[in-house]
């Protein structure tokens, strides 16, 4: 159900819809959280510092997408029956951008900016997080 995305080498985020985002903190519950720090053009994933065991380097991403949903995703079936629209955040290039998403039953998710225009992501790995609307996301 993940969308086909457009990847670009440079990203232009509308200044009215973006804020600085060099530190991203996501709290799932009182026992679980995830952090991303933007350094040298990429977001490094911290739960301590995550290391890719294949090449012994820090895990890093060009983009982080946070998609707010109702309930929890346990399986593809749960995703297939989840609500058909909502909001989220895109962290890319050291900036945060509000996004909205829609999905018709048994189709791909569509991600757009608040004006309804499709978004592009920076070329490179993307960390996609589906979280309950009761979780918290803070960034600066």
VENPE-V583066 format. One record per residue. N is the residue number from 1. RES is the residue in three letters. PHI is phi in degrees with one decimal (* if undefined). OMEGA is omega as a letter, one per 40 degrees, with the letter a starting at -180 (NA if undefined). D_CENTER is the distance of its C-alpha to the mean C-alpha in Angstrom with 1 decimal. Layout:
N,RES,PHI,OMEGA,D_CENTER + N,RES,PHI,OMEGA,D_CENTER
This chain:
1,UNK,*,i,15.2 + 2,UNK,-69.9,a,12.1 + 3,UNK,-78.2,i,12.9 + 4,UNK,-80.4,a,14.7 + 5,UNK,-115.0,i,12.8 + 6,UNK,-96.1,i,14.6 + 7,UNK,-105.4,a,14.3 + 8,UNK,-130.3,i,16.4 + 9,UNK,-82.1,i,17.9 + 10,UNK,-132.4,a,17.6 + 11,UNK,-118.6,i,15.3 + 12,UNK,-116.4,i,16.8 + 13,UNK,-107.3,i,15.0 + 14,UNK,-53.3,a,17.5 + 15,UNK,-56.5,i,18.8 + 16,UNK,-72.9,a,19.3 + 17,UNK,-114.9,a,15.6 + 18,UNK,-136.5,i,14.3 + 19,UNK,-137.0,i,14.9 + 20,UNK,-60.4,a,15.1 + 21,UNK,-147.1,i,12.3 + 22,UNK,-96.6,i,14.0 + 23,UNK,-132.0,a,13.5 + 24,UNK,-125.5,a,10.5 + 25,UNK,-124.0,a,11.9 + 26,UNK,-119.3,i,10.7 + 27,UNK,-109.8,i,13.8 + 28,UNK,-84.7,i,14.0 + 29,UNK,-162.1,a,17.8 + 30,UNK,-66.2,a,20.7 + 31,UNK,-107.3,a,20.7 + 32,UNK,-139.4,i,17.2 + 33,UNK,-150.0,i,14.5 + 34,UNK,-146.2,a,12.1 + 35,UNK,-129.6,i,12.1 + 36,UNK,-133.0,i,10.9 + 37,UNK,-117.7,a,13.6 + 38,UNK,-88.7,i,13.7 + 39,UNK,-142.2,i,17.0 + 40,UNK,52.0,i,18.8 + 41,UNK,83.2,a,16.0 + 42,UNK,-142.6,i,13.4 + 43,UNK,-94.1,i,11.2 + 44,UNK,-90.7,a,13.3 + 45,UNK,-88.1,a,12.3 + 46,UNK,-118.9,i,15.0 + 47,UNK,-143.3,a,16.6 + 48,UNK,71.0,i,19.6 + 49,UNK,-107.7,i,18.7 + 50,UNK,-73.6,a,17.4 + 51,UNK,-114.6,i,19.8 + 52,UNK,-74.9,a,19.7 + 53,UNK,-70.8,i,23.0 + 54,UNK,-69.9,a,23.8 + 55,UNK,-131.0,i,24.2 + 56,UNK,56.4,i,24.2 + 57,UNK,-122.1,i,21.6 + 58,UNK,-61.0,i,18.6 + 59,UNK,-76.5,a,15.3 + 60,UNK,-141.3,a,13.2 + 61,UNK,-137.7,i,10.4 + 62,UNK,-80.4,a,10.4 + 63,UNK,-139.5,i,6.7 + 64,UNK,-129.7,i,3.6 + 65,UNK,-110.8,i,0.9 + 66,UNK,-114.4,a,3.3 + 67,UNK,-112.5,i,6.3 + 68,UNK,-84.2,i,9.6 + 69,UNK,-132.0,i,12.6 + 70,UNK,-89.5,i,16.2 + 71,UNK,77.9,a,17.4 + 72,UNK,-120.1,i,16.1 + 73,UNK,-90.6,i,15.3 + 74,UNK,-106.6,a,18.1 + 75,UNK,-154.6,i,18.7 + 76,UNK,-59.2,i,18.3 + 77,UNK,-64.2,i,21.0 + 78,UNK,-62.5,i,19.0 + 79,UNK,-63.2,a,16.1 + 80,UNK,-63.5,a,18.9 + 81,UNK,-103.1,a,20.5 + 82,UNK,-72.4,a,17.6 + 83,UNK,-53.9,a,17.8 + 84,UNK,-103.1,i,17.6 + 85,UNK,-162.7,i,15.6 + 86,UNK,176.5,a,13.3 + 87,UNK,-122.3,i,10.9 + 88,UNK,-174.6,i,7.5 + 89,UNK,-136.9,i,6.0 + 90,UNK,-114.7,i,5.1 + 91,UNK,-108.2,a,6.4 + 92,UNK,-158.0,i,8.9 + 93,UNK,63.2,a,12.6 + 94,UNK,78.7,a,12.8 + 95,UNK,-124.3,i,11.9 + 96,UNK,-110.6,i,9.7 + 97,UNK,-130.7,i,10.0 + 98,UNK,-68.0,i,10.3 + 99,UNK,-133.5,i,9.6 + 100,UNK,-131.3,a,11.5 + 101,UNK,-133.1,i,11.7 + 102,UNK,-139.4,i,15.0 + 103,UNK,-157.0,i,16.5 + 104,UNK,-87.5,a,20.2 + 105,UNK,-49.7,i,21.5 + 106,UNK,60.7,i,21.4 + 107,UNK,-126.9,i,19.5 + 108,UNK,-74.0,i,16.2 + 109,UNK,-70.1,i,13.2 + 110,UNK,-112.4,a,13.4 + 111,UNK,-111.4,a,10.7 + 112,UNK,-142.7,i,12.6 + 113,UNK,-78.0,a,13.1 + 114,UNK,-59.3,i,15.2 + 115,UNK,-84.9,a,18.3 + 116,UNK,93.2,i,17.3 + 117,UNK,-81.7,i,17.1 + 118,UNK,-58.3,i,14.8 + 119,UNK,-95.8,i,12.1 + 120,UNK,-114.9,i,12.5 + 121,UNK,-115.7,i,10.4 + 122,UNK,-66.4,i,12.3 + 123,UNK,-58.1,i,14.2 + 124,UNK,128.2,a,13.4 + 125,UNK,-63.0,i,11.3 + 126,UNK,-128.2,i,7.5 + 127,UNK,-98.5,a,6.0 + 128,UNK,-113.5,a,4.6 + 129,UNK,-121.7,i,5.5 + 130,UNK,-98.3,i,8.0 + 131,UNK,-132.6,i,9.9 + 132,UNK,-67.1,a,13.2 + 133,UNK,-62.5,i,13.8 + 134,UNK,-81.1,i,16.2 + 135,UNK,-75.3,a,13.8 + 136,UNK,-121.5,i,13.2 + 137,UNK,-129.7,i,10.8 + 138,UNK,-127.0,i,12.9 + 139,UNK,-152.5,i,12.6 + 140,UNK,-150.6,NA,15.4
